[in-house]
């Protein structure tokens, strides 16, 4: 939304992004996993600018893809998700933690939007998970 967010628990993001070829191992299991490195890790003196979403449409497309991936992973792991947790606990705890504890409100309206959609993902993941599980049950009937 035309600016970098600096609050809400997303900055700074100490993710290993630069490494020598052959030094790191990338598990390739999920979207937001980290590499594992044998040895020391250093830090850049300046920020590494990450232009992931030039506009809100791209953010929504990526958000939709990630919630689908999370639901699929949970379904493959044969997890039983708690409706109560995914609808009443996780979204509210995440929102209040990100918006108030990590001061997402200081990023203004863009910060509110980010925290809101970060919280809404729990509802969406549960709904997509439920849909995956019920499609399998319906296929088993026929």
N, CA, C and O atoms as CSV, one atom per row, in Angstrom:
chain,resi,resn,atom,element,x,y,z
A,1,UNK,N,N,0.835,-1.188,0.000
A,1,UNK,CA,C,0.000,0.000,0.000
A,1,UNK,C,C,0.878,1.249,0.000
A,1,UNK,O,O,0.672,2.183,0.775
A,2,UNK,N,N,1.857,1.231,-0.891
A,2,UNK,CA,C,2.716,2.376,-1.180
A,2,UNK,C,C,3.755,2.718,-0.117
A,2,UNK,O,O,4.343,3.798,-0.169
A,3,UNK,N,N,3.995,1.832,0.842
A,3,UNK,CA,C,5.043,2.089,1.818
A,3,UNK,C,C,5.420,0.815,2.546
A,3,UNK,O,O,4.652,-0.147,2.574
A,4,UNK,N,N,6.607,0.811,3.137
A,4,UNK,CA,C,7.037,-0.329,3.922
A,4,UNK,C,C,6.405,-0.269,5.302
A,4,UNK,O,O,6.236,0.809,5.872
A,5,UNK,N,N,6.063,-1.421,5.829
A,5,UNK,CA,C,5.551,-1.507,7.192
A,5,UNK,C,C,6.731,-1.715,8.129
A,5,UNK,O,O,7.636,-2.496,7.837
A,6,UNK,N,N,6.717,-1.014,9.254
A,6,UNK,CA,C,7.831,-1.124,10.196
A,6,UNK,C,C,7.406,-1.632,11.561
A,6,UNK,O,O,8.248,-1.801,12.443
A,7,UNK,N,N,6.134,-1.875,11.753
A,7,UNK,CA,C,5.631,-2.355,13.044
A,7,UNK,C,C,4.793,-3.613,12.816
A,7,UNK,O,O,4.843,-4.208,11.739
A,8,UNK,N,N,4.041,-4.007,13.804
A,8,UNK,CA,C,3.148,-5.151,13.663
A,8,UNK,C,C,3.843,-6.491,13.755
A,8,UNK,O,O,3.231,-7.521,13.473
A,9,UNK,N,N,5.120,-6.503,14.147
A,9,UNK,CA,C,5.835,-7.753,14.318
A,9,UNK,C,C,6.469,-8.297,13.055
A,9,UNK,O,O,6.930,-9.438,13.038
A,10,UNK,N,N,6.501,-7.494,11.988
A,10,UNK,CA,C,7.093,-8.005,10.741
A,10,UNK,C,C,8.436,-7.370,10.406
A,10,UNK,O,O,9.097,-7.798,9.460
A,11,UNK,N,N,8.846,-6.373,11.152
A,11,UNK,CA,C,10.129,-5.720,10.900
A,11,UNK,C,C,10.845,-5.529,12.216
A,11,UNK,O,O,10.211,-5.079,13.170
A,12,UNK,N,N,12.082,-5.829,12.329
A,12,UNK,CA,C,12.917,-6.460,11.315
A,12,UNK,C,C,12.622,-7.957,11.214
A,12,UNK,O,O,12.209,-8.589,12.186
A,13,UNK,N,N,12.838,-8.499,10.044
A,13,UNK,CA,C,12.616,-9.918,9.783
A,13,UNK,C,C,13.977,-10.561,9.554
A,13,UNK,O,O,14.550,-10.457,8.469
A,14,UNK,N,N,14.478,-11.215,10.569
A,14,UNK,CA,C,15.815,-11.809,10.488
A,14,UNK,C,C,15.752,-13.155,9.784
A,14,UNK,O,O,15.956,-14.202,10.398
A,15,UNK,N,N,15.469,-13.115,8.505
A,15,UNK,CA,C,15.410,-14.311,7.679
A,15,UNK,C,C,16.704,-14.399,6.877
A,15,UNK,O,O,17.176,-13.408,6.319
A,16,UNK,N,N,17.263,-15.593,6.833
A,16,UNK,CA,C,18.488,-15.787,6.056
A,16,UNK,C,C,18.113,-15.753,4.585
A,16,UNK,O,O,17.357,-16.600,4.108
A,17,UNK,N,N,18.643,-14.777,3.873
A,17,UNK,CA,C,18.294,-14.600,2.469
A,17,UNK,C,C,19.497,-14.686,1.534
A,17,UNK,O,O,19.334,-14.992,0.353
A,18,UNK,N,N,20.678,-14.426,2.030
A,18,UNK,CA,C,21.874,-14.458,1.210
A,18,UNK,C,C,22.851,-15.474,1.800
A,18,UNK,O,O,23.152,-15.439,2.994
A,19,UNK,N,N,23.337,-16.372,0.958
A,19,UNK,CA,C,24.275,-17.383,1.437
A,19,UNK,C,C,25.046,-17.946,0.255
A,19,UNK,O,O,24.612,-17.862,-0.894
A,20,UNK,N,N,26.194,-18.520,0.565
A,20,UNK,CA,C,27.016,-19.124,-0.485
A,20,UNK,C,C,26.366,-20.405,-0.976
A,20,UNK,O,O,25.743,-21.134,-0.204
A,21,UNK,N,N,26.513,-20.667,-2.247
A,21,UNK,CA,C,25.977,-21.877,-2.843
A,21,UNK,C,C,26.614,-23.103,-2.175
A,21,UNK,O,O,27.836,-23.178,-2.053
A,22,UNK,N,N,25.798,-24.049,-1.749
A,22,UNK,CA,C,26.286,-25.272,-1.127
A,22,UNK,C,C,26.434,-25.199,0.373
A,22,UNK,O,O,26.689,-26.223,1.007
A,23,UNK,N,N,26.285,-24.019,0.971
A,23,UNK,CA,C,26.438,-23.862,2.416
A,23,UNK,C,C,25.115,-24.066,3.144
A,23,UNK,O,O,25.099,-24.518,4.289
A,24,UNK,N,N,24.020,-23.739,2.495
A,24,UNK,CA,C,22.703,-23.798,3.120
A,24,UNK,C,C,21.887,-24.944,2.553
A,24,UNK,O,O,22.085,-25.377,1.418
A,25,UNK,N,N,20.962,-25.423,3.377
A,25,UNK,CA,C,20.021,-26.452,2.937
A,25,UNK,C,C,18.620,-25.861,3.010
A,25,UNK,O,O,18.227,-25.274,4.018
A,26,UNK,N,N,17.887,-26.023,1.940
A,26,UNK,CA,C,16.528,-25.495,1.862
A,26,UNK,C,C,15.566,-26.679,1.792
A,26,UNK,O,O,15.523,-27.365,0.771
A,27,UNK,N,N,14.788,-26.939,2.857
A,27,UNK,CA,C,13.948,-28.131,2.907
A,27,UNK,C,C,12.866,-28.241,1.831
A,27,UNK,O,O,12.455,-29.353,1.498
A,28,UNK,N,N,12.390,-27.115,1.276
A,28,UNK,CA,C,11.366,-27.102,0.227
A,28,UNK,C,C,10.090,-27.846,0.636
A,28,UNK,O,O,9.580,-28.673,-0.120
A,29,UNK,N,N,9.594,-27.554,1.803
A,29,UNK,CA,C,8.350,-28.170,2.265
A,29,UNK,C,C,7.192,-27.178,2.260
A,29,UNK,O,O,6.080,-27.523,1.859
A,30,UNK,N,N,7.445,-25.954,2.702
A,30,UNK,CA,C,6.380,-24.955,2.767
A,30,UNK,C,C,6.863,-23.654,2.136
A,30,UNK,O,O,7.994,-23.553,1.662
A,31,UNK,N,N,5.992,-22.679,2.144
A,31,UNK,CA,C,6.294,-21.400,1.514
A,31,UNK,C,C,7.252,-20.555,2.352
A,31,UNK,O,O,8.187,-19.967,1.809
A,32,UNK,N,N,7.035,-20.488,3.646
A,32,UNK,CA,C,7.807,-19.590,4.500
A,32,UNK,C,C,8.801,-20.306,5.398
A,32,UNK,O,O,8.993,-19.915,6.550
A,33,UNK,N,N,9.416,-21.319,4.897
A,33,UNK,CA,C,10.407,-21.996,5.717
A,33,UNK,C,C,11.753,-21.300,5.576
A,33,UNK,O,O,11.972,-20.531,4.640
A,34,UNK,N,N,12.633,-21.574,6.499
A,34,UNK,CA,C,13.956,-20.966,6.488
A,34,UNK,C,C,15.007,-21.981,6.087
A,34,UNK,O,O,14.822,-23.187,6.256
A,35,UNK,N,N,16.103,-21.488,5.558
A,35,UNK,CA,C,17.219,-22.353,5.230
A,35,UNK,C,C,17.949,-22.723,6.519
A,35,UNK,O,O,17.882,-22.005,7.516
A,36,UNK,N,N,18.635,-23.840,6.477
A,36,UNK,CA,C,19.487,-24.222,7.603
A,36,UNK,C,C,20.929,-24.087,7.144
A,36,UNK,O,O,21.281,-24.475,6.030
A,37,UNK,N,N,21.756,-23.533,8.014
A,37,UNK,CA,C,23.143,-23.265,7.669
A,37,UNK,C,C,24.049,-23.890,8.715
A,37,UNK,O,O,23.828,-23.756,9.919
A,38,UNK,N,N,25.062,-24.569,8.233
A,38,UNK,CA,C,26.091,-25.085,9.128
A,38,UNK,C,C,27.166,-24.017,9.251
A,38,UNK,O,O,27.907,-23.755,8.303
A,39,UNK,N,N,27.245,-23.406,10.420
A,39,UNK,CA,C,28.256,-22.368,10.618
A,39,UNK,C,C,27.661,-21.061,11.090
A,39,UNK,O,O,26.525,-21.005,11.561
A,40,UNK,N,N,28.449,-20.014,10.954
A,40,UNK,CA,C,28.056,-18.697,11.447
A,40,UNK,C,C,27.095,-17.990,10.505
A,40,UNK,O,O,27.074,-18.234,9.298
A,41,UNK,N,N,26.307,-17.112,11.091
A,41,UNK,CA,C,25.384,-16.276,10.333
A,41,UNK,C,C,25.701,-14.827,10.668
A,41,UNK,O,O,25.874,-14.475,11.835
A,42,UNK,N,N,25.774,-13.993,9.645
A,42,UNK,CA,C,26.034,-12.575,9.854
A,42,UNK,C,C,24.800,-11.753,9.509
A,42,UNK,O,O,23.778,-12.292,9.085
A,43,UNK,N,N,24.908,-10.459,9.694
A,43,UNK,CA,C,23.795,-9.561,9.434
A,43,UNK,C,C,24.250,-8.438,8.505
A,43,UNK,O,O,25.387,-7.974,8.594
A,44,UNK,N,N,23.371,-8.010,7.628
A,44,UNK,CA,C,23.663,-6.873,6.761
A,44,UNK,C,C,23.644,-5.596,7.587
A,44,UNK,O,O,22.905,-5.496,8.566
A,45,UNK,N,N,24.446,-4.630,7.199
A,45,UNK,CA,C,24.457,-3.355,7.911
A,45,UNK,C,C,23.265,-2.485,7.532
A,45,UNK,O,O,22.831,-1.640,8.316
A,46,UNK,N,N,22.744,-2.693,6.343
A,46,UNK,CA,C,21.576,-1.943,5.862
A,46,UNK,C,C,20.438,-2.916,5.587
A,46,UNK,O,O,20.658,-4.119,5.446
A,47,UNK,N,N,19.235,-2.394,5.515
A,47,UNK,CA,C,18.072,-3.226,5.229
A,47,UNK,C,C,18.128,-3.786,3.814
A,47,UNK,O,O,18.595,-3.123,2.888
A,48,UNK,N,N,17.653,-4.996,3.662
A,48,UNK,CA,C,17.452,-5.597,2.351
A,48,UNK,C,C,15.998,-5.293,1.982
A,48,UNK,O,O,15.080,-5.785,2.638
A,49,UNK,N,N,15.787,-4.503,0.961
A,49,UNK,CA,C,14.436,-4.092,0.596
A,49,UNK,C,C,13.737,-5.222,-0.155
A,49,UNK,O,O,14.268,-5.766,-1.124
A,50,UNK,N,N,12.553,-5.559,0.305
A,50,UNK,CA,C,11.784,-6.675,-0.247
A,50,UNK,C,C,10.494,-6.120,-0.848
A,50,UNK,O,O,9.564,-5.764,-0.123
A,51,UNK,N,N,10.448,-6.052,-2.160
A,51,UNK,CA,C,9.275,-5.530,-2.855
A,51,UNK,C,C,8.381,-6.699,-3.278
A,51,UNK,O,O,8.295,-7.021,-4.463
A,52,UNK,N,N,7.730,-7.317,-2.325
A,52,UNK,CA,C,6.938,-8.510,-2.605
A,52,UNK,C,C,5.615,-8.178,-3.282
A,52,UNK,O,O,5.183,-8.894,-4.186
A,53,UNK,N,N,4.980,-7.115,-2.859
A,53,UNK,CA,C,3.639,-6.800,-3.355
A,53,UNK,C,C,3.552,-5.351,-3.821
A,53,UNK,O,O,3.364,-4.445,-3.009
A,54,UNK,N,N,3.689,-5.132,-5.120
A,54,UNK,CA,C,3.617,-3.764,-5.627
A,54,UNK,C,C,2.214,-3.158,-5.514
A,54,UNK,O,O,2.062,-1.937,-5.518
A,55,UNK,N,N,1.182,-4.019,-5.411
A,55,UNK,CA,C,-0.177,-3.505,-5.238
A,55,UNK,C,C,-1.002,-4.494,-4.402
A,55,UNK,O,O,-0.584,-5.625,-4.152
A,56,UNK,N,N,-2.161,-4.040,-3.990
A,56,UNK,CA,C,-2.992,-4.840,-3.090
A,56,UNK,C,C,-3.539,-6.088,-3.773
A,56,UNK,O,O,-3.739,-7.107,-3.113
A,57,UNK,N,N,-3.782,-6.032,-5.063
A,57,UNK,CA,C,-4.262,-7.213,-5.794
A,57,UNK,C,C,-3.241,-8.335,-5.732
A,57,UNK,O,O,-3.594,-9.492,-5.507
A,58,UNK,N,N,-1.986,-7.994,-5.929
A,58,UNK,CA,C,-0.946,-9.027,-5.846
A,58,UNK,C,C,-0.872,-9.596,-4.436
A,58,UNK,O,O,-0.708,-10.804,-4.263
A,59,UNK,N,N,-0.993,-8.735,-3.425
A,59,UNK,CA,C,-1.003,-9.202,-2.028
A,59,UNK,C,C,-2.135,-10.193,-1.817
A,59,UNK,O,O,-1.926,-11.248,-1.219
A,60,UNK,N,N,-3.332,-9.871,-2.298
A,60,UNK,CA,C,-4.480,-10.773,-2.127
A,60,UNK,C,C,-4.290,-12.097,-2.859
A,60,UNK,O,O,-4.660,-13.151,-2.342
A,61,UNK,N,N,-3.724,-12.047,-4.040
A,61,UNK,CA,C,-3.455,-13.282,-4.779
A,61,UNK,C,C,-2.474,-14.175,-4.017
A,61,UNK,O,O,-2.673,-15.386,-3.918
A,62,UNK,N,N,-1.430,-13.575,-3.490
A,62,UNK,CA,C,-0.446,-14.337,-2.723
A,62,UNK,C,C,-1.059,-14.854,-1.420
A,62,UNK,O,O,-0.821,-15.998,-1.034
A,63,UNK,N,N,-1.838,-14.023,-0.750
A,63,UNK,CA,C,-2.525,-14.395,0.491
A,63,UNK,C,C,-3.444,-15.592,0.238
A,63,UNK,O,O,-3.480,-16.530,1.034
A,64,UNK,N,N,-4.177,-15.556,-0.859
A,64,UNK,CA,C,-5.070,-16.657,-1.218
A,64,UNK,C,C,-4.273,-17.935,-1.482
A,64,UNK,O,O,-4.662,-19.015,-1.036
A,65,UNK,N,N,-3.171,-17.813,-2.199
A,65,UNK,CA,C,-2.338,-18.986,-2.492
A,65,UNK,C,C,-1.746,-19.578,-1.209
A,65,UNK,O,O,-1.735,-20.798,-1.042
A,66,UNK,N,N,-1.259,-18.735,-0.313
A,66,UNK,CA,C,-0.660,-19.222,0.935
A,66,UNK,C,C,-1.688,-19.876,1.853
A,66,UNK,O,O,-1.388,-20.887,2.488
A,67,UNK,N,N,-2.890,-19.319,1.933
A,67,UNK,CA,C,-3.912,-19.960,2.784
A,67,UNK,C,C,-4.304,-21.313,2.205
A,67,UNK,O,O,-4.573,-22.251,2.956
A,68,UNK,N,N,-4.340,-21.425,0.887
A,68,UNK,CA,C,-4.631,-22.722,0.260
A,68,UNK,C,C,-3.523,-23.725,0.566
A,68,UNK,O,O,-3.803,-24.875,0.905
A,69,UNK,N,N,-2.278,-23.299,0.449
A,69,UNK,CA,C,-1.156,-24.183,0.752
A,69,UNK,C,C,-1.171,-24.633,2.211
A,69,UNK,O,O,-0.932,-25.804,2.505
A,70,UNK,N,N,-1.450,-23.710,3.117
A,70,UNK,CA,C,-1.521,-24.070,4.537
A,70,UNK,C,C,-2.625,-25.088,4.801
A,70,UNK,O,O,-2.417,-26.042,5.550
A,71,UNK,N,N,-3.786,-24.898,4.200
A,71,UNK,CA,C,-4.895,-25.835,4.370
A,71,UNK,C,C,-4.540,-27.211,3.808
A,71,UNK,O,O,-4.850,-28.233,4.420
A,72,UNK,N,N,-3.891,-27.234,2.647
A,72,UNK,CA,C,-3.491,-28.506,2.038
A,72,UNK,C,C,-2.470,-29.237,2.897
A,72,UNK,O,O,-2.555,-30.454,3.061
A,73,UNK,N,N,-1.508,-28.507,3.444
A,73,UNK,CA,C,-0.503,-29.123,4.320
A,73,UNK,C,C,-1.166,-29.711,5.554
A,73,UNK,O,O,-0.857,-30.835,5.950
A,74,UNK,N,N,-2.070,-28.965,6.160
A,74,UNK,CA,C,-2.774,-29.458,7.349
A,74,UNK,C,C,-3.611,-30.694,7.019
A,74,UNK,O,O,-3.686,-31.621,7.825
A,75,UNK,N,N,-4.236,-30.717,5.848
A,75,UNK,CA,C,-5.051,-31.864,5.449
A,75,UNK,C,C,-4.173,-33.083,5.185
A,75,UNK,O,O,-4.544,-34.199,5.551
A,76,UNK,N,N,-3.011,-32.888,4.552
A,76,UNK,CA,C,-2.098,-34.000,4.277
A,76,UNK,C,C,-1.534,-34.587,5.555
A,76,UNK,O,O,-1.281,-35.788,5.639
A,77,UNK,N,N,-1.336,-33.729,6.554
A,77,UNK,CA,C,-0.817,-34.194,7.839
A,77,UNK,C,C,-1.895,-34.868,8.672
A,77,UNK,O,O,-1.634,-35.343,9.777
A,78,UNK,N,N,-3.104,-34.905,8.136
A,78,UNK,CA,C,-4.265,-35.503,8.797
A,78,UNK,C,C,-4.526,-34.887,10.178
A,78,UNK,O,O,-4.901,-35.572,11.130
A,79,UNK,N,N,-4.317,-33.593,10.246
A,79,UNK,CA,C,-4.598,-32.861,11.479
A,79,UNK,C,C,-6.096,-32.699,11.673
A,79,UNK,O,O,-6.858,-32.631,10.709
A,80,UNK,N,N,-6.497,-32.638,12.912
A,80,UNK,CA,C,-7.874,-32.272,13.237
A,80,UNK,C,C,-7.805,-30.860,13.796
A,80,UNK,O,O,-7.245,-30.626,14.866
A,81,UNK,N,N,-8.376,-29.937,13.063
A,81,UNK,CA,C,-8.339,-28.549,13.502
A,81,UNK,C,C,-9.509,-28.254,14.416
A,81,UNK,O,O,-10.611,-28.774,14.239
A,82,UNK,N,N,-9.248,-27.421,15.383
A,82,UNK,CA,C,-10.286,-27.005,16.317
A,82,UNK,C,C,-11.036,-25.804,15.736
A,82,UNK,O,O,-10.456,-24.740,15.518
A,83,UNK,N,N,-12.326,-25.993,15.492
A,83,UNK,CA,C,-13.162,-24.893,15.015
A,83,UNK,C,C,-13.069,-23.719,15.981
A,83,UNK,O,O,-12.900,-22.574,15.561
A,84,UNK,N,N,-13.180,-24.001,17.258
A,84,UNK,CA,C,-13.138,-22.943,18.269
A,84,UNK,C,C,-11.819,-22.172,18.201
A,84,UNK,O,O,-11.813,-20.941,18.248
A,85,UNK,N,N,-10.723,-22.885,18.092
A,85,UNK,CA,C,-9.417,-22.246,18.047
A,85,UNK,C,C,-9.252,-21.392,16.792
A,85,UNK,O,O,-8.777,-20.259,16.872
A,86,UNK,N,N,-9.642,-21.928,15.629
A,86,UNK,CA,C,-9.442,-21.212,14.365
A,86,UNK,C,C,-10.449,-20.084,14.137
A,86,UNK,O,O,-10.218,-19.209,13.304
A,87,UNK,N,N,-11.566,-20.100,14.875
A,87,UNK,CA,C,-12.548,-19.032,14.687
A,87,UNK,C,C,-12.616,-18.045,15.850
A,87,UNK,O,O,-13.030,-16.901,15.662
A,88,UNK,N,N,-12.221,-18.468,17.035
A,88,UNK,CA,C,-12.390,-17.579,18.187
A,88,UNK,C,C,-11.101,-17.240,18.915
A,88,UNK,O,O,-11.019,-16.189,19.550
A,89,UNK,N,N,-10.105,-18.088,18.842
A,89,UNK,CA,C,-8.876,-17.830,19.590
A,89,UNK,C,C,-7.794,-17.235,18.682
A,89,UNK,O,O,-7.387,-16.089,18.876
A,90,UNK,N,N,-7.334,-17.995,17.708
A,90,UNK,CA,C,-6.191,-17.584,16.884
A,90,UNK,C,C,-6.379,-16.224,16.204
A,90,UNK,O,O,-5.485,-15.383,16.299
A,91,UNK,N,N,-7.501,-15.972,15.522
A,91,UNK,CA,C,-7.616,-14.671,14.830
A,91,UNK,C,C,-7.579,-13.482,15.787
A,91,UNK,O,O,-6.950,-12.463,15.504
A,92,UNK,N,N,-8.260,-13.627,16.922
A,92,UNK,CA,C,-8.330,-12.511,17.866
A,92,UNK,C,C,-7.000,-12.298,18.579
A,92,UNK,O,O,-6.556,-11.162,18.747
A,93,UNK,N,N,-6.368,-13.384,18.994
A,93,UNK,CA,C,-5.067,-13.270,19.655
A,93,UNK,C,C,-4.051,-12.656,18.689
A,93,UNK,O,O,-3.295,-11.760,19.065
A,94,UNK,N,N,-4.038,-13.141,17.442
A,94,UNK,CA,C,-3.091,-12.611,16.451
A,94,UNK,C,C,-3.327,-11.123,16.211
A,94,UNK,O,O,-2.381,-10.336,16.171
A,95,UNK,N,N,-4.598,-10.741,16.051
A,95,UNK,CA,C,-4.896,-9.333,15.791
A,95,UNK,C,C,-4.415,-8.451,16.934
A,95,UNK,O,O,-3.695,-7.479,16.705
A,96,UNK,N,N,-4.807,-8.780,18.165
A,96,UNK,CA,C,-4.436,-7.933,19.301
A,96,UNK,C,C,-2.929,-7.938,19.548
A,96,UNK,O,O,-2.348,-6.915,19.912
A,97,UNK,N,N,-2.314,-9.079,19.351
A,97,UNK,CA,C,-0.859,-9.162,19.530
A,97,UNK,C,C,-0.135,-8.301,18.497
A,97,UNK,O,O,0.768,-7.538,18.841
A,98,UNK,N,N,-0.534,-8.425,17.229
A,98,UNK,CA,C,0.139,-7.676,16.163
A,98,UNK,C,C,-0.202,-6.196,16.192
A,98,UNK,O,O,0.671,-5.354,15.982
A,99,UNK,N,N,-1.447,-5.875,16.446
A,99,UNK,CA,C,-1.887,-4.486,16.348
A,99,UNK,C,C,-1.503,-3.672,17.571
A,99,UNK,O,O,-1.114,-2.510,17.450
A,100,UNK,N,N,-1.612,-4.278,18.758
A,100,UNK,CA,C,-1.336,-3.524,19.974
A,100,UNK,C,C,0.049,-3.823,20.555
A,100,UNK,O,O,0.836,-2.902,20.769
A,101,UNK,N,N,0.355,-5.098,20.812
A,101,UNK,CA,C,1.648,-5.436,21.423
A,101,UNK,C,C,2.812,-5.053,20.518
A,101,UNK,O,O,3.800,-4.482,20.980
A,102,UNK,N,N,2.694,-5.368,19.224
A,102,UNK,CA,C,3.762,-5.048,18.276
A,102,UNK,C,C,3.522,-3.713,17.563
A,102,UNK,O,O,4.231,-3.377,16.614
A,103,UNK,N,N,2.545,-2.975,18.011
A,103,UNK,CA,C,2.255,-1.603,17.585
A,103,UNK,C,C,1.999,-1.442,16.094
A,103,UNK,O,O,2.474,-0.490,15.475
A,104,UNK,N,N,1.242,-2.380,15.516
A,104,UNK,CA,C,0.864,-2.279,14.109
A,104,UNK,C,C,0.087,-1.017,13.806
A,104,UNK,O,O,0.097,-0.538,12.672
A,105,UNK,N,N,-0.587,-0.470,14.805
A,105,UNK,CA,C,-1.359,0.765,14.624
A,105,UNK,C,C,-0.471,1.935,14.218
A,105,UNK,O,O,-0.960,2.908,13.644
A,106,UNK,N,N,0.819,1.858,14.505
A,106,UNK,CA,C,1.731,2.948,14.158
A,106,UNK,C,C,2.003,3.012,12.652
A,106,UNK,O,O,2.524,4.012,12.157
A,107,UNK,N,N,1.654,1.955,11.928
A,107,UNK,CA,C,1.793,1.967,10.471
A,107,UNK,C,C,0.534,2.509,9.799
A,107,UNK,O,O,0.411,2.446,8.576
A,108,UNK,N,N,-0.396,3.036,10.581
A,108,UNK,CA,C,-1.597,3.642,10.023
A,108,UNK,C,C,-2.526,2.632,9.369
A,108,UNK,O,O,-2.584,1.467,9.761
A,109,UNK,N,N,-3.249,3.106,8.362
A,109,UNK,CA,C,-4.214,2.244,7.671
A,109,UNK,C,C,-3.553,1.020,7.029
A,109,UNK,O,O,-4.096,-0.079,7.141
A,110,UNK,N,N,-2.391,1.168,6.354
A,110,UNK,CA,C,-1.747,-0.033,5.797
A,110,UNK,C,C,-1.411,-1.069,6.882
A,110,UNK,O,O,-1.519,-2.271,6.643
A,111,UNK,N,N,-1.010,-0.612,8.054
A,111,UNK,CA,C,-0.727,-1.529,9.164
A,111,UNK,C,C,-1.971,-2.254,9.621
A,111,UNK,O,O,-1.932,-3.451,9.907
A,112,UNK,N,N,-3.093,-1.521,9.691
A,112,UNK,CA,C,-4.365,-2.134,10.066
A,112,UNK,C,C,-4.773,-3.198,9.052
A,112,UNK,O,O,-5.207,-4.286,9.433
A,113,UNK,N,N,-4.636,-2.892,7.764
A,113,UNK,CA,C,-5.012,-3.838,6.714
A,113,UNK,C,C,-4.153,-5.093,6.807
A,113,UNK,O,O,-4.670,-6.205,6.705
A,114,UNK,N,N,-2.850,-4.926,6.999
A,114,UNK,CA,C,-1.969,-6.084,7.110
A,114,UNK,C,C,-2.337,-6.961,8.307
A,114,UNK,O,O,-2.423,-8.183,8.183
A,115,UNK,N,N,-2.551,-6.344,9.446
A,115,UNK,CA,C,-2.913,-7.102,10.649
A,115,UNK,C,C,-4.275,-7.771,10.473
A,115,UNK,O,O,-4.462,-8.917,10.882
A,116,UNK,N,N,-5.213,-7.070,9.873
A,116,UNK,CA,C,-6.540,-7.631,9.644
A,116,UNK,C,C,-6.451,-8.888,8.773
A,116,UNK,O,O,-7.007,-9.926,9.130
A,117,UNK,N,N,-5.762,-8.803,7.645
A,117,UNK,CA,C,-5.676,-9.962,6.757
A,117,UNK,C,C,-4.819,-11.076,7.348
A,117,UNK,O,O,-5.046,-12.252,7.065
A,118,UNK,N,N,-3.842,-10.710,8.163
A,118,UNK,CA,C,-3.062,-11.736,8.864
A,118,UNK,C,C,-3.951,-12.496,9.849
A,118,UNK,O,O,-3.750,-13.690,10.074
A,119,UNK,N,N,-4.915,-11.819,10.424
A,119,UNK,CA,C,-5.850,-12.453,11.352
A,119,UNK,C,C,-6.914,-13.259,10.607
A,119,UNK,O,O,-7.277,-14.358,11.026
A,120,UNK,N,N,-7.404,-12.710,9.514
A,120,UNK,CA,C,-8.449,-13.394,8.735
A,120,UNK,C,C,-7.975,-14.709,8.135
A,120,UNK,O,O,-8.785,-15.576,7.808
A,121,UNK,N,N,-6.672,-14.855,7.991
A,121,UNK,CA,C,-6.159,-16.086,7.370
A,121,UNK,C,C,-6.572,-17.327,8.138
A,121,UNK,O,O,-6.733,-18.389,7.536
A,122,UNK,N,N,-6.750,-17.228,9.458
A,122,UNK,CA,C,-7.136,-18.400,10.244
A,122,UNK,C,C,-8.534,-18.883,9.866
A,122,UNK,O,O,-8.765,-20.088,9.759
A,123,UNK,N,N,-9.463,-17.957,9.663
A,123,UNK,CA,C,-10.810,-18.335,9.215
A,123,UNK,C,C,-10.721,-19.026,7.848
A,123,UNK,O,O,-11.314,-20.082,7.628
A,124,UNK,N,N,-9.977,-18.409,6.951
A,124,UNK,CA,C,-9.891,-18.902,5.575
A,124,UNK,C,C,-9.202,-20.268,5.531
A,124,UNK,O,O,-9.650,-21.163,4.814
A,125,UNK,N,N,-8.131,-20.432,6.284
A,125,UNK,CA,C,-7.439,-21.727,6.324
A,125,UNK,C,C,-8.387,-22.812,6.825
A,125,UNK,O,O,-8.432,-23.908,6.267
A,126,UNK,N,N,-9.141,-22.508,7.873
A,126,UNK,CA,C,-10.060,-23.511,8.405
A,126,UNK,C,C,-11.128,-23.873,7.375
A,126,UNK,O,O,-11.434,-25.050,7.184
A,127,UNK,N,N,-11.688,-22.876,6.720
A,127,UNK,CA,C,-12.737,-23.127,5.713
A,127,UNK,C,C,-12.182,-23.953,4.562
A,127,UNK,O,O,-12.835,-24.891,4.106
A,128,UNK,N,N,-10.988,-23.619,4.086
A,128,UNK,CA,C,-10.376,-24.385,2.995
A,128,UNK,C,C,-10.030,-25.797,3.452
A,128,UNK,O,O,-10.207,-26.751,2.694
A,129,UNK,N,N,-9.544,-25.943,4.671
A,129,UNK,CA,C,-9.240,-27.259,5.253
A,129,UNK,C,C,-10.517,-28.098,5.316
A,129,UNK,O,O,-10.524,-29.265,4.925
A,130,UNK,N,N,-11.593,-27.491,5.811
A,130,UNK,CA,C,-12.882,-28.181,5.919
A,130,UNK,C,C,-13.351,-28.626,4.545
A,130,UNK,O,O,-13.841,-29.744,4.381
A,131,UNK,N,N,-13.205,-27.766,3.572
A,131,UNK,CA,C,-13.607,-28.070,2.209
A,131,UNK,C,C,-12.815,-29.250,1.638
A,131,UNK,O,O,-13.389,-30.131,0.999
A,132,UNK,N,N,-11.518,-29.266,1.863
A,132,UNK,CA,C,-10.676,-30.375,1.403
A,132,UNK,C,C,-11.118,-31.680,2.051
A,132,UNK,O,O,-11.270,-32.694,1.370
A,133,UNK,N,N,-11.325,-31.659,3.364
A,133,UNK,CA,C,-11.726,-32.862,4.090
A,133,UNK,C,C,-13.076,-33.375,3.616
A,133,UNK,O,O,-13.257,-34.583,3.463
A,134,UNK,N,N,-14.017,-32.489,3.383
A,134,UNK,CA,C,-15.355,-32.917,2.973
A,134,UNK,C,C,-15.399,-33.386,1.529
A,134,UNK,O,O,-16.213,-34.244,1.186
A,135,UNK,N,N,-14.546,-32.844,0.680
A,135,UNK,CA,C,-14.466,-33.350,-0.694
A,135,UNK,C,C,-13.987,-34.794,-0.694
A,135,UNK,O,O,-14.477,-35.615,-1.470
A,136,UNK,N,N,-13.022,-35.107,0.182
A,136,UNK,CA,C,-12.507,-36.473,0.274
A,136,UNK,C,C,-13.611,-37.417,0.768
A,136,UNK,O,O,-13.754,-38.533,0.270
A,137,UNK,N,N,-14.381,-36.956,1.748
A,137,UNK,CA,C,-15.462,-37.795,2.289
A,137,UNK,C,C,-16.545,-38.038,1.239
A,137,UNK,O,O,-17.099,-39.134,1.160
A,138,UNK,N,N,-16.844,-37.032,0.443
A,138,UNK,CA,C,-17.859,-37.175,-0.602
A,138,UNK,C,C,-17.375,-38.160,-1.666
A,138,UNK,O,O,-18.150,-38.995,-2.131
A,139,UNK,N,N,-16.089,-38.068,-2.059
A,139,UNK,CA,C,-15.537,-38.993,-3.054
A,139,UNK,C,C,-15.590,-40.427,-2.542
A,139,UNK,O,O,-15.825,-41.351,-3.321
A,140,UNK,N,N,-15.375,-40.626,-1.245
A,140,UNK,CA,C,-15.395,-41.968,-0.667
A,140,UNK,C,C,-16.809,-42.577,-0.715
A,140,UNK,O,O,-16.950,-43.799,-0.756
A,141,UNK,N,N,-17.836,-41.749,-0.709
A,141,UNK,CA,C,-19.209,-42.235,-0.744
A,141,UNK,C,C,-19.557,-42.806,-2.111
A,141,UNK,O,O,-20.393,-43.704,-2.215
A,142,UNK,N,N,-18.927,-42.296,-3.150
A,142,UNK,CA,C,-19.286,-42.721,-4.503
A,142,UNK,C,C,-18.269,-43.624,-5.039
A,142,UNK,O,O,-18.393,-44.091,-6.171
